[in-house]
Amino acid sequence: MDECCSLGRRDFLRSAGFGLGSIALGSILAREGRAASQEGFPRGWNGKAKNVILLWMGGGPSHMDTFDPKPDLAALRGKKVPESIAKRIPMHNRLRLDNLYASPFEFREYGQSRLPVSSLFRETARHADDLCVIRSMHHESVIHTPAEYLTLTGSFAGTRPSLGSWITYGMGSENDSLPGFLVTVSGENFSGPSIYASGFLPSRYQGTLVKGTEGIADLKMPAGVTERGRRAQLDFLERMNREHLRRTGPESDLEARILSYELAFRMQAAAPEAFDLSKETAETRALYGLDAGETREYGTNCLVARRLVERGVRFLMLVQAGWDAHGDLQGNHAAQARKIDRPVAGLLSDLKRRGLLESTLVVWGGEFGRTPTVEGDPKKPGRDHSPLGYSVWLAGGGVKGGQAIGATDEIGYTAVERPVHPNDLQATILHALGVDQRELYYEHHGRKEIVTFNGGQVIREVFA
């Protein structure tokens, strides 16, 4: 008797791996027929980037302690914010205006470009000529979650699709056996799954959460179920679901679930290999810091990201939360940097030597920066949130490295030259992929929704 038919109804439903249905909520766009038939699909792409790795620093790293040196703060230590700067700060953003605090970290110039980088990132600094630092990011929210929502979904509300969802919806995945959008989280993620959710897009475009070499949860075949038996189960289930659709008409969630089961079946063969680092050389493992306790977790995430890019995954989001340094900024940022500096440098080196950096856009940053003034215990000073001027950087994917775009004022409080909004950054990431922000749309409640619905301009200087 066929294995599927030998199972009782309850056993069948349990062993059919419905726990994998959560993977349906990951991006599972199949290539066949999608580009030709999907309304809103952008055409005529010419971007150099094919994939994106977003290195998300949750909590808000301080720009003046990382990639935006402010030597004037040394002479102004303990003083108030100069009135010429204070008058430009909106009342609701005036969190700290007294007791200026110079960076405890040393800056040096690196590479032929002589790009200044903090001592926090000595290894990443070796790639200075690949980095394009945007020093004039700005927006208006001083609160973590709305700021993360804005940067990653385009809206303070947190109900719209994440950027990774939009990109996977528009471009699909180059690998039919893996989700197109995968997410790792290290530390406490303030905003939860909303920052990688699909919003009003079909649920299959949501990011799939993975954990290092453990990969995708609930992926192993249940005990006693063979590949042949699982295939029979899925074929039977698809026939039932298709018959239901025939009677009831189109239903996005059910269609996504049908596709998800197929993807889950394919992943049971493909995913274990993608997350298996056993065949990586000792040199590669050391490059990412897998041989040290502090760097092992994020290093593993970065190495897995490289392997997934090689296998055609479109969008990787590697969250490293914990940068919220209201107290002991020096201790907090030093500890955070030790976790990521070597892995990030290793990722850039590995992508470059494998010929992948030109086709992979790497983006580093958080939801805002921090104030140039002291918060908390003066003996172990911290910094408060500051969205009025902060830094992110981009590398690869056609980006012109070795440059800084925009500027904050002399103490780093506000963006004063070439201000860049998160919507502009979203438009720029899409441009790197060859996608016009106005051509990628989804019809929702009778209107054509786009990623940058509040406006956004491509930062042209980013590209060579």
PyMOL commands that set and color helices and strands:
alter all, ss='L'
color gray80, all
select helices_A, chain A and resi 9-15+18-24+34-37+63-65+72-75+83-86+91-93+119-121+124-130+144-153+163-171+192-196+203-205+212-214+227-248+252-274+282-287+293-310+329-353+357-359+422-432+460-462
alter helices_A, ss='H'
color red, helices_A
select strands_A, chain A and resi 51-56+107-110+115-118+132-137+181-186+208-211+215-216+315-320+360-365+369-370+385-386+390-395+403-405+407-408+415-417+441-444+447-450
alter strands_A, ss='S'
color yellow, strands_A
deselect
rebuild
show_as cartoon
